[in-house]
Amino acid sequence: MAEQSIHRADTGWPAVYQIRIEGHLGRAWSGWFAGLSIALEDNGDTLLTGEVVDQAALHGLLKQVRDLGVPLVSVNRLEPGPSARQTEEGD
């Protein structure tokens, strides 16, 4: 099998992720998810949004979600750049 390499351009912008979990988290959890905004969706889900410095930090966040015992619905990386940052700050 031929060796494949994956090349990702370094945009200089931190990665912004949205983590959707089932159920509403109270605002008191914002300290546990430091740096992420918590938005309560009309459908009953909670959306955690914020900058994640690297994959290890992302896995740490997912571990925290697991430890809460709530179902993980989705994890999405937003496009890098000012538009993703504005989306986060607009919440």
C-alpha positions as CSV (number, residue, x, y, z in Angstrom):
1,M,0.0,0.0,0.0
2,A,1.4,3.4,-0.9
3,E,2.1,5.8,1.9
4,Q,-0.2,8.8,2.0
5,S,0.6,12.1,3.6
6,I,-2.0,14.6,4.7
7,H,-1.0,18.2,4.4
8,R,-3.1,20.8,6.2
9,A,-2.4,24.5,5.7
10,D,-1.5,26.4,8.8
11,T,-3.9,29.3,8.7
12,G,-2.6,31.0,11.8
13,W,-6.1,30.9,13.4
14,P,-7.0,28.6,16.3
15,A,-9.4,25.9,15.6
16,V,-13.0,26.6,16.7
17,Y,-15.2,23.6,17.5
18,Q,-18.9,23.2,18.2
19,I,-19.8,20.2,20.5
20,R,-23.5,19.4,20.6
21,I,-24.7,17.3,23.6
22,E,-28.2,16.0,24.4
23,G,-30.0,17.9,27.2
24,H,-29.5,21.3,28.7
25,L,-26.5,22.1,30.8
26,G,-26.9,24.9,33.3
27,R,-24.7,28.0,33.2
28,A,-22.9,26.7,36.3
29,W,-21.0,24.3,34.0
30,S,-19.3,27.2,32.2
31,G,-16.4,27.0,34.6
32,W,-15.9,23.3,33.8
33,F,-15.8,24.1,30.1
34,A,-13.6,27.1,30.5
35,G,-13.3,29.1,27.4
36,L,-16.3,27.7,25.7
37,S,-19.6,29.4,25.3
38,I,-22.7,27.4,26.3
39,A,-25.9,27.9,24.2
40,L,-29.1,26.1,25.1
41,E,-30.9,25.1,21.9
42,D,-34.7,25.1,21.4
43,N,-34.6,21.4,20.6
44,G,-33.2,20.6,24.1
45,D,-29.6,20.2,23.1
46,T,-26.6,22.2,24.5
47,L,-24.1,23.7,22.1
48,L,-20.5,24.2,23.4
49,T,-18.5,26.5,21.1
50,G,-15.0,27.8,21.4
51,E,-11.4,27.8,20.4
52,V,-9.5,24.5,20.9
53,V,-5.7,24.7,20.9
54,D,-5.0,21.2,19.6
55,Q,-6.3,17.7,19.3
56,A,-5.2,16.7,22.8
57,A,-7.4,19.6,24.2
58,L,-10.3,18.5,22.0
59,H,-10.0,14.9,23.4
60,G,-9.9,16.4,26.9
61,L,-13.2,18.2,26.2
62,L,-14.8,15.1,24.9
63,K,-13.6,13.2,28.0
64,Q,-15.4,15.8,30.1
65,V,-18.6,15.3,28.1
66,R,-18.2,11.5,28.6
67,D,-17.7,12.0,32.4
68,L,-21.0,14.0,32.6
69,G,-22.8,10.9,31.3
70,V,-24.7,12.8,28.7
71,P,-25.0,11.7,25.1
72,L,-22.7,13.3,22.6
73,V,-24.7,14.4,19.5
74,S,-22.0,15.9,17.2
75,V,-18.5,17.5,17.0
76,N,-17.9,20.0,14.2
77,R,-14.9,22.0,13.4
78,L,-15.8,25.5,12.0
79,E,-13.9,27.0,9.2
80,P,-10.8,28.8,10.4
81,G,-10.6,32.6,10.3
82,P,-12.4,35.6,11.6
83,S,-15.8,34.4,10.5
84,A,-15.6,31.4,12.9
85,R,-14.5,33.7,15.7
86,Q,-17.4,36.1,15.1
87,T,-19.8,33.2,15.2
88,E,-18.5,32.2,18.6
89,E,-18.6,35.8,19.9
90,G,-22.1,36.3,18.6
91,D,-23.6,33.7,20.9
